[in-house]
Structures are given as structure tokens and as C-alpha cells.
């Protein structure tokens, strides 16, 4: 059954298989950016296929496709191309850049990017399982959350890619600075951000929940 840890494990297993083929080809010739691109697109396609198989919609089902939706309490949140949580996925990319820099210091940037997108794809698949959707609805302010659309997941993965690229081109202190500013702005604007999202998903705190609900 496509629930729990099964979908993210499928994304990781597929990416690992493609990555193994990449390493095998690299031994015979110079790494080709087109191979890295094909693997990245493969990760996105596998993630999208799993989400569709789990019953997630391809796009917002009750109206036109929009570039941006700012109301996190709307049923269009996590359904359109972008929303305030898109900024959290940009932060994902920056964090994954730092992580791969630590654990894969000698790897080519293309290989590290594939690892980052695989982690993001695995999270998108996991986030859209019934297990996590129900957890969000029970423990966080996302009371009406019913999963991401495939379109939104694609946009989230693209946002992760953007964050990775931004971090790769800036000094670490500049990256840390814009992450902190983004988290603060989101906390003020929507009473939520990546840090609060993680805390409330793993270990819900009632005082935070009341504040997020405006109590």
C-alpha cells in the first residue's frame, strides 16, 4: 500500500539506481550534465507518479491554475504553483546544499544536486501520504489540508533547486542571513514557517498552536 514510508523509499530506491548507473558511466568518461538532468527529471517524474497513485490531484480541482495564492487557510493553499510555504522549500534547498557539502565534499555539484532533489522528492512523496496528511490535520494549524497537488509538488521541488543554487553561489553567512530573515517574515505574516512546521509535526506544543490559530 502506498502509505507511510513506502513512497519515499521508492523515490530513494529509484534515484539510487539511476545514480549507480551515473557512477558507472562516469568511470568510462567525463560526467555529462545531461545525465544529471535526466536523473533529476526522473526523480520528479517518479514523485509525481506516486502522488497521482496516492490520489493526489494533478492541479487545483475547483478553479483555474494560479501563479500565487497568499491565503494559507484557503483550499488553494498547496494546490497552486506557489504559496507562502514555497519559501520554506527554497530554504530546504539551501540546507541540502550545506548538508551535501559536509557529507560529500569531493562530489561534483551535479551529484550533490541529485542527492538534494532526491531528499526533496522523498519528502514530497511522504508528505502526501495519508499518514502525514492526517498528522498535519490533527497536530498543526493545517486543519483543512488534503495534500499537495502534483503541480504544487513540482513547484516545491523547483523551489528547492533554486535554494540549492542560491546557496552554492553565496557565502555561508549570507545564506544563513536570508534563511533567518525568511523564517522571521513567515512567522509574522502567516504565523508559521519551516521551524514551526517541523516542531508542530514532530512534537506539537499547544501554546504555539493557540498562537497560530490567533487565540
Number of C-alpha atoms within 10 A of each C-alpha: 6 17 16 16 16 14 26 26 15 17 26 19 14 17 25 17 11 20 19 12 13 17 13 11 14 13 9 8 9 8 16 12 11 10 17 19 14 12 24 23 14 17 26 24 16 20 29 22 15 22 26 15 11 18 14 19 17 17 21 21 12 8 8 9 15 14 9 15 18 14 12 18 13 12 15 25 26 27 27 24 23 23 22 19 19 21 20 23 23 24 27 26 29 24 20 23 24 19 15 18 15 10 10 14 12 10 12 10 17 17 19 21 23 22 22 26 25 26 22 28 29 25 19 27 30 25 23 27 25 17 13 19 19 17 18 22 15 14 17 26 21 18 14 15 20 20 25 26 26 28 19 24 31 20 19 28 27 19 22 30 25 18 24 25 17 18 23 17 10 11 10 12 10 13 19 16 10 12 21 12 11 18 20 14 14 17 16 11 12 15 18 25 21 19 11 19 18 12 14 20 16 13 10 16 14 12 10 18 18 12 12 16 12 8 8
